[in-house]
Amino acid sequence: MTRSRRDIAVYKFANLSCEKVEAMLGVKLEETRVYQEAKQEGREELKLELVSRFLDRGMSMEEVAQLLDLTIEQVRLATEQESSTST
């Protein structure tokens, strides 16, 4: 099993602060692609977590999709995943 460069970097620098890693590499982490990708993944995960909360409060799938800038299909899949993990 091979590790990606990102996995290796995270493992190698896991115990260092952002400031120390930035100083070592001479780059601002917020400007890196890996940081931007991780940030986007976090946003998408948050949106999917919010789907069930909004639906539980009586919002329709269409309203949730519009509010979270998702497709109806993404909302439907999120509800299916939620119901399969909670059973």
Backbone as JSON, one array per atom type, in Angstrom:
{
  "sequence": "MTRSRRDIAVYKFANLSCEKVEAMLGVKLEETRVYQEAKQEGREELKLELVSRFLDRGMSMEEVAQLLDLTIEQVRLATEQESSTST",
  "N": [[0.84, -1.18, 0.0], [0.66, 2.1, -0.95], [1.55, 5.37, 0.14], [0.17, 8.6, -0.12], [1.72, 11.74, -0.99], [0.65, 13.72, 0.57], [-0.34, 12.32, 2.8], [2.05, 11.43, 3.9], [3.3, 13.88, 4.5], [1.52, 14.94, 6.4], [1.75, 12.99, 8.42], [4.47, 13.25, 9.02], [4.66, 15.86, 10.01], [2.87, 15.98, 12.09], [3.01, 16.59, 14.83], [3.82, 19.2, 14.96], [3.35, 22.75, 15.2], [1.33, 24.98, 13.19], [2.73, 27.31, 12.67], [5.41, 26.51, 12.99], [5.69, 24.6, 10.95], [5.22, 26.23, 8.74], [7.42, 27.94, 8.95], [9.53, 26.14, 8.57], [9.06, 25.24, 5.94], [8.87, 27.56, 4.54], [6.55, 28.75, 3.57], [3.2, 29.96, 3.5], [0.68, 28.14, 5.0], [-2.05, 28.45, 4.44], [-2.05, 29.21, 1.84], [-1.5, 27.01, 0.37], [-2.3, 24.27, -1.82], [-3.13, 21.88, -0.64], [-4.12, 22.74, 1.81], [-6.28, 24.33, 0.96], [-7.84, 22.37, -0.3], [-8.45, 20.7, 1.87], [-9.9, 22.47, 3.43], [-12.11, 22.94, 1.77], [-13.19, 20.34, 1.71], [-13.97, 20.14, 4.37], [-15.98, 22.09, 4.46], [-17.88, 20.91, 2.74], [-18.5, 18.58, 4.18], [-19.67, 19.72, 6.45], [-21.95, 20.91, 5.34], [-23.35, 18.6, 4.57], [-23.82, 17.46, 7.06], [-25.56, 19.32, 8.1], [-27.87, 18.94, 6.65], [-29.69, 16.93, 7.69], [-30.42, 18.16, 10.07], [-31.8, 20.47, 9.24], [-33.88, 19.28, 7.8], [-35.14, 17.9, 9.87], [-36.24, 20.02, 11.19], [-38.37, 20.63, 9.7], [-38.03, 21.66, 7.15], [-38.26, 21.52, 3.58], [-36.83, 19.21, 1.14], [-36.12, 20.62, -1.11], [-35.9, 23.24, -0.15], [-33.76, 22.94, 1.63], [-31.74, 22.16, -0.12], [-31.5, 24.47, -1.68], [-30.79, 26.4, 0.27], [-28.32, 25.4, 1.2], [-26.86, 25.32, -1.08], [-26.81, 22.96, -2.63], [-27.54, 20.08, -4.69], [-30.75, 18.56, -5.27], [-30.42, 15.84, -5.4], [-28.01, 15.47, -3.97], [-28.89, 16.17, -1.42], [-30.79, 14.18, -1.0], [-29.15, 11.88, -1.08], [-27.56, 12.41, 1.17], [-29.45, 12.18, 3.21], [-30.08, 9.5, 2.96], [-27.61, 8.32, 3.6], [-27.37, 9.17, 6.24], [-29.54, 7.85, 7.42], [-28.76, 5.2, 7.05], [-26.47, 5.02, 8.6], [-27.41, 5.49, 11.12], [-28.9, 3.35, 11.83]],
  "CA": [[0.0, 0.0, 0.0], [1.48, 3.3, -1.04], [0.99, 6.56, 0.79], [0.28, 9.82, -0.91], [2.63, 12.73, -0.41], [-0.09, 14.44, 1.61], [-0.35, 11.48, 4.0], [3.4, 11.45, 4.46], [3.54, 15.2, 5.09], [0.72, 15.05, 7.62], [2.37, 12.12, 9.41], [5.78, 13.78, 9.38], [4.53, 17.12, 10.73], [1.67, 15.89, 12.93], [3.2, 17.17, 16.16], [4.32, 20.56, 14.87], [2.34, 23.8, 15.03], [1.28, 25.57, 11.85], [3.81, 28.29, 12.56], [6.68, 25.81, 12.81], [5.7, 24.01, 9.61], [5.38, 27.34, 7.8], [8.81, 28.41, 9.03], [10.38, 25.11, 7.97], [8.84, 25.14, 4.5], [8.95, 28.87, 3.93], [5.31, 29.0, 2.84], [1.99, 30.08, 4.32], [-0.13, 26.96, 4.76], [-3.34, 28.83, 3.86], [-1.87, 29.41, 0.41], [-1.2, 25.74, -0.3], [-3.43, 23.54, -2.39], [-3.61, 20.89, 0.32], [-4.93, 23.47, 2.79], [-7.52, 24.72, 0.3], [-8.63, 21.15, -0.5], [-8.96, 20.27, 3.18], [-10.92, 23.45, 3.83], [-13.3, 22.66, 0.96], [-13.76, 19.09, 2.2], [-14.64, 20.46, 5.63], [-17.23, 22.79, 4.13], [-18.84, 19.96, 2.18], [-18.94, 17.73, 5.28], [-20.57, 20.51, 7.29], [-23.22, 21.02, 4.63], [-24.05, 17.32, 4.64], [-24.27, 17.29, 8.44], [-26.68, 20.23, 8.34], [-29.05, 18.48, 5.92], [-30.66, 16.27, 8.57], [-30.92, 19.14, 11.05], [-32.8, 21.3, 8.59], [-35.05, 18.45, 7.5], [-35.81, 17.64, 11.15], [-36.96, 21.24, 11.58], [-39.53, 20.78, 8.83], [-37.75, 22.23, 5.83], [-38.35, 20.56, 2.48], [-35.55, 18.91, 0.5], [-35.84, 21.71, -2.04], [-35.43, 24.38, 0.64], [-32.44, 22.6, 2.16], [-30.81, 22.2, -1.25], [-31.29, 25.87, -2.05], [-30.09, 27.06, 1.35], [-26.94, 24.92, 1.32], [-26.26, 25.3, -2.41], [-26.65, 21.56, -3.01], [-28.59, 19.59, -5.57], [-31.74, 17.71, -4.59], [-29.8, 14.51, -5.32], [-27.05, 15.49, -2.85], [-29.68, 16.17, -0.19], [-31.38, 12.84, -0.89], [-28.07, 10.96, -0.71], [-27.16, 12.7, 2.55], [-30.46, 11.61, 4.1], [-29.92, 8.04, 2.9], [-26.41, 7.97, 4.36], [-27.68, 9.41, 7.64], [-30.43, 6.79, 7.91], [-28.04, 3.93, 7.08], [-25.49, 5.02, 9.7], [-28.09, 5.56, 12.41], [-29.6, 2.08, 12.12]],
  "C": [[0.89, 1.25, 0.0], [0.78, 4.46, -0.38], [1.14, 7.74, -0.15], [1.25, 10.77, -0.23], [1.95, 13.5, 0.71], [-0.1, 13.63, 2.9], [1.01, 11.51, 4.69], [3.68, 12.78, 5.14], [2.78, 15.36, 6.38], [1.33, 14.21, 8.73], [3.67, 12.73, 9.92], [5.68, 15.02, 10.27], [3.38, 17.13, 11.73], [1.82, 16.58, 14.28], [3.7, 18.61, 16.15], [3.16, 21.54, 14.7], [2.39, 24.3, 13.59], [2.44, 26.52, 11.64], [5.16, 27.61, 12.31], [6.79, 25.2, 11.43], [5.9, 25.1, 8.56], [6.83, 27.84, 7.77], [9.76, 27.42, 8.36], [10.27, 25.1, 6.44], [8.94, 26.47, 3.78], [7.71, 29.22, 3.11], [4.17, 29.14, 3.83], [1.09, 28.9, 3.99], [-1.47, 27.29, 4.1], [-3.25, 29.0, 2.35], [-1.61, 28.12, -0.34], [-2.46, 25.06, -0.8], [-3.99, 22.53, -1.39], [-4.49, 21.55, 1.38], [-6.29, 23.82, 2.19], [-8.43, 23.51, 0.08], [-9.24, 20.67, 0.82], [-10.07, 21.19, 3.66], [-12.23, 23.2, 3.07], [-13.98, 21.37, 1.4], [-14.52, 19.32, 3.5], [-15.96, 21.18, 5.41], [-18.29, 21.83, 3.63], [-19.37, 19.03, 3.28], [-19.93, 18.45, 6.18], [-21.94, 20.64, 6.63], [-24.02, 19.73, 4.77], [-24.55, 17.02, 6.05], [-25.5, 18.16, 8.73], [-27.97, 19.77, 7.67], [-30.08, 17.89, 6.88], [-31.23, 17.23, 9.6], [-32.02, 20.0, 10.45], [-34.06, 20.51, 8.26], [-35.84, 18.15, 8.77], [-36.62, 18.84, 11.62], [-38.11, 21.56, 10.61], [-39.28, 21.4, 7.48], [-37.87, 21.13, 4.77], [-36.96, 20.3, 1.9], [-35.14, 20.04, -0.44], [-35.29, 22.93, -1.3], [-34.02, 24.15, 1.16], [-31.4, 22.7, 1.04], [-30.49, 23.63, -1.62], [-30.46, 26.59, -0.99], [-28.61, 26.69, 1.41], [-26.21, 24.87, -0.02], [-25.87, 23.88, -2.82], [-27.71, 21.21, -4.03], [-29.56, 18.76, -4.73], [-31.15, 16.31, -4.41], [-28.8, 14.44, -4.17], [-27.78, 15.45, -1.51], [-30.27, 14.78, 0.05], [-30.32, 11.82, -0.46], [-27.61, 11.17, 0.73], [-28.16, 12.11, 3.53], [-30.38, 10.09, 4.11], [-28.71, 7.58, 3.72], [-26.66, 8.13, 5.86], [-28.54, 8.27, 8.19], [-29.71, 5.45, 7.95], [-27.01, 3.87, 8.19], [-26.17, 5.06, 11.06], [-28.85, 4.3, 12.76], [-28.65, 0.99, 12.43]]
}
